[in-house]
């Protein structure tokens, strides 16, 4: 049953964002992505700091070793992003960043393949993280999958816009994003079979998952929100971030009720 949960969660995380992108126009996607960045920041921070890390530190693992793992995880994901293998950016025309004209077309033209490779690696890692969470506790798996889905939607929608600006047809852009999303299922299934006999490592895997969530939120999402905005836009950002935190709390309460 746990394997089924993992497959369903990774399928949803990998393909829901593609379906969202397919159902919206490019102009509407550009506006939706902005709100989803705030939402996913709240979900990722809430999941990492209120659920995944506490679960790891409540285990019998050495606290000092867990903190070292957290530090190592943050540095590891920073190095991966430096190598352009763990891409989180959500740039799109009209996003408020000071890019020159046709910035995204140039970016995608230079690195379209690396974007898809990086997303596949990212999605594979997400699958492993979901597997580790479900193997630890079903409720934790659900909350972790929610956090990943919340982040994947703006990420994949942003990548979809970049690919369209690079000259890809709508069908090809969606197909490549969908294939990249399926890497999460591969990571989840492999993670299930590889990690089953190694339960003593689960607290460390959960800390690595937390370091991924925290890094994405702090290094990528929150800086995008640090712009000079009107009071109305600022309140909208705060509301979406708060909604992300509330979603994490709501899912946990629902799981406890069952």
Buried (B, 14 or more C-beta within 10 A) or exposed (E): EEBEBBBEBBBBBBBBBBBBBBEBEBEEBBBBBBBBBBBBBBBBBBBBBBBBBEBBBEBEBEEEEBEEBBEBBBEBBBEBBEEEBBBBBBBBBEBEEEBEEEBBBBBBEEBBEEBBBBBBBBBBBBBBBBBBBBBBBBBBBBBBBBBBBBBBBBBBBBBBBBBBBBEBEEEEBBEBBBBBBBBBBBBBBBBBEEBEEEEEEBBBBBBBBBBBBBBBBBBBBBEBBEEEEEEEBEEBBEBBBBBBBEBBBEBBEEBEEE
